[in-house]
Amino acid sequence: MYFGTNLVKMDAKGRVAIPARHRDRLRERCGSRVAVTIHPTGGSCLWMYPWDEWETTAEMIASLPSLKHENAVLKHIIFTNLFELELDGQGRILLPASHRVHAGLDANAQVGIVGMGKRFEIWSEAALEEQNAACLEAARQTDSEVSDSLQQLML
């Protein structure tokens, strides 16, 4: 499982160094291969999966009934925007230009790499700050309902 936030600088070519605390595990687990796609519901971030986790996730997505419109849209967004990337010798990945534009990632700027359990999210620093603030505000809302799934957890 991957957790925490690391800010790293994206270079002028669009390369981002995977934080050292995750890099070795990725090399051991999936031979340095990762899958990167855009956030499927319009969030201004990228999703990055270790390749072995991606294969499991892709099977689940592919098995969704395609005749249901929402499933077809999800499949289209995730699969058509997926790139298979490999960490280079310095532990970096080269993010595709289209993905950098989608997530608002600028050359020589800070990029947030956020461990989200089985996958990572890649954010611009500003968008990550906005997301964190929005999530904290949403959590403070006393009138919001807690999902059935969350009610089952003992936090």
Secondary structure, DSSP 8 states (H G I E B T S, - for coil): -EEEEEEEE--TTSEEE--HHHHHHHHHHHTTEEEEEE-TTS-SSEEEEEHHHHHHHHHHHHTS-TTSHHHHHHHHHHHHT-EEEE--TTSEEE--HHHHHHHT--TTSEEEEEEEESSEEEEEHHHHHHHHHHHHHHHH-TT----HHHHH---
